[in-house]
Amino acid sequence: MKKGIHPEYREVVFQDLSSDFAILTRSTADSKDTIKWEDGNEYPLIKVDVSSASHPFYTGKHKVLDSGGRVDRFKKRYGK
């Protein structure tokens, strides 16, 4: 492999915004936000909308976000 062209892996914290879940792992993702972790060190913070702690497939809980379909909403808005 060529030297200097590959991103550097570093420790980052991924935080799920929809649940109280955070995990410290290694990634090449970049962030300007930081967070103080349980070990007292400060790490870059990557905010995610969905993780295994909030995804319906992993939790077994199904959230209904849209009660009507897109076609029904279109018909209601513009149709008869």
Number of C-alpha atoms within 10 A of each C-alpha: 5 5 5 7 7 9 9 10 11 13 15 23 21 20 20 19 14 13 14 9 13 18 12 15 11 13 15 12 14 11 12 7 10 13 15 12 16 8 6 8 8 14 18 20 23 19 14 12 11 14 17 12 15 18 16 13 10 10 10 9 10 9 8 7 6 7 8 9 8 10 9 12 12 10 10 10 9 8 8 5
